[in-house]
Amino acid sequence: MIHRTHPRRGGRSGARARRASQILPALGAMAALVSVDLPDAVAGPPLGVTAQALSDAEADRVGALFAGGLDGGHFCTASVVRSDGRDVIATAAHCLDPAVTTVFAPGYRDGKAPYGVWKLTSVYVAPGWRNGADPDADIAFATVAPVDGGQTAAVEDLVGGFPVAAEQPSDATVTVIGYPRSLEAPLRCANTTALLSETQRRIGCPDLSGGTSGSPWLVDGALAGVLGGYEGGGTVPEVSYSAVMGDQAVELYREASVTS
């Protein structure tokens, strides 16, 4: 069942630590979700420079969110993460209203969805977002199924999935991959980050404008946050934010990934 989120407020969709670094600890069935099979490291532009993301194993796990179908215009970004059911994506909570009409196209480029179009089947958002749009809870997970009933493979079988990381150092180097609404291909930027507060992380990357909300923040190939949080992810394209991946987000991920 889809749980409706709080209405979308501003941010990149509408307009525009801790010292020890570790992969999210695994318990039982979670162990397989956070272990091997990271994408190969990608040689990209210098830190702080934004460029078009080439189609590769990492970028193809990222996709655009559309309102109803590919002709509805993409408004946010999401990415595939590991799960038991191989069917979970991560994005910003403010991107998922109305979730019932939202579809996901991983690897989307130039009007084409090479890995198909996927409808949302369940949405997992924290009570802090659902009840009050708390920016510290602006991360969500969702399960997906193919819009085309003829597709039998799961989305993770097609593109792989990012493991989920927690407890990143305050100056972690993060790679952001996302889809501005004005472009038909994703952008990539990497830079060192800093904590705006204990619960919000900041990165300086140009041109991450409207549509990049929900973009994965990757540390060593693992999801450590999504573009969102403070100011809905930022009010200018040169500076972006993400809620720190805390215990609440980790629990949401466990719920989505183990029960899917």
SULGI-V732361 format. One record per residue. RES is the residue in three letters. OMEGA is omega in whole degrees, 0 to 359 (NA if undefined). Layout:
[[RES/OMEGA] [RES/OMEGA]]
This chain:
[[MET/179] [ILE/174] [HIS/181] [ARG/180] [THR/174] [HIS/181] [PRO/182] [ARG/181] [ARG/172] [GLY/176] [GLY/186] [ARG/181] [SER/183] [GLY/179] [ALA/176] [ARG/NA] [ALA/189] [ARG/190] [ARG/186] [ALA/177] [SER/181] [GLN/171] [ILE/181] [LEU/182] [PRO/184] [ALA/175] [LEU/177] [GLY/185] [ALA/181] [MET/187] [ALA/183] [ALA/185] [LEU/189] [VAL/187] [SER/190] [VAL/175] [ASP/170] [LEU/176] [PRO/175] [ASP/177] [ALA/184] [VAL/175] [ALA/184] [GLY/179] [PRO/178] [PRO/179] [LEU/178] [GLY/179] [VAL/180] [THR/180] [ALA/177] [GLN/179] [ALA/176] [LEU/177] [SER/180] [ASP/185] [ALA/181] [GLU/183] [ALA/182] [ASP/174] [ARG/180] [VAL/180] [GLY/180] [ALA/173] [LEU/182] [PHE/176] [ALA/174] [GLY/181] [GLY/184] [LEU/179] [ASP/182] [GLY/181] [GLY/179] [HIS/188] [PHE/180] [CYS/181] [THR/177] [ALA/180] [SER/181] [VAL/176] [VAL/183] [ARG/178] [SER/176] [ASP/181] [GLY/178] [ARG/188] [ASP/187] [VAL/173] [ILE/176] [ALA/178] [THR/174] [ALA/179] [ALA/183] [HIS/177] [CYS/191] [LEU/170] [ASP/0] [PRO/182] [ALA/187] [VAL/181] [THR/187] [THR/174] [VAL/186] [PHE/180] [ALA/179] [PRO/179] [GLY/184] [TYR/176] [ARG/170] [ASP/176] [GLY/183] [LYS/178] [ALA/187] [PRO/181] [TYR/176] [GLY/179] [VAL/190] [TRP/177] [LYS/178] [LEU/180] [THR/174] [SER/180] [VAL/181] [TYR/177] [VAL/182] [ALA/177] [PRO/180] [GLY/175] [TRP/184] [ARG/186] [ASN/183] [GLY/179] [ALA/177] [ASP/182] [PRO/177] [ASP/180] [ALA/185] [ASP/172] [ILE/183] [ALA/174] [PHE/180] [ALA/171] [THR/184] [VAL/175] [ALA/182] [PRO/173] [VAL/177] [ASP/182] [GLY/180] [GLY/179] [GLN/182] [THR/180] [ALA/173] [ALA/184] [VAL/180] [GLU/175] [ASP/183] [LEU/188] [VAL/187] [GLY/181] [GLY/178] [PHE/165] [PRO/182] [VAL/185] [ALA/176] [ALA/174] [GLU/177] [GLN/177] [PRO/186] [SER/181] [ASP/181] [ALA/172] [THR/187] [VAL/170] [THR/178] [VAL/176] [ILE/183] [GLY/186] [TYR/169] [PRO/181] [ARG/184] [SER/184] [LEU/180] [GLU/176] [ALA/183] [PRO/172] [LEU/177] [ARG/173] [CYS/175] [ALA/176] [ASN/171] [THR/183] [THR/176] [ALA/177] [LEU/170] [LEU/177] [SER/178] [GLU/186] [THR/183] [GLN/181] [ARG/185] [ARG/175] [ILE/175] [GLY/179] [CYS/181] [PRO/168] [ASP/175] [LEU/188] [SER/184] [GLY/183] [GLY/182] [THR/173] [SER/181] [GLY/180] [SER/179] [PRO/170] [TRP/189] [LEU/174] [VAL/182] [ASP/176] [GLY/180] [ALA/183] [LEU/179] [ALA/179] [GLY/174] [VAL/181] [LEU/184] [GLY/177] [GLY/183] [TYR/181] [GLU/182] [GLY/182] [GLY/179] [GLY/182] [THR/174] [VAL/186] [PRO/182] [GLU/183] [VAL/182] [SER/184] [TYR/173] [SER/170] [ALA/177] [VAL/180] [MET/183] [GLY/184] [ASP/182] [GLN/179] [ALA/178] [VAL/180] [GLU/175] [LEU/180] [TYR/179] [ARG/180] [GLU/182] [ALA/190] [SER/183] [VAL/183] [THR/185] [SER/NA]]
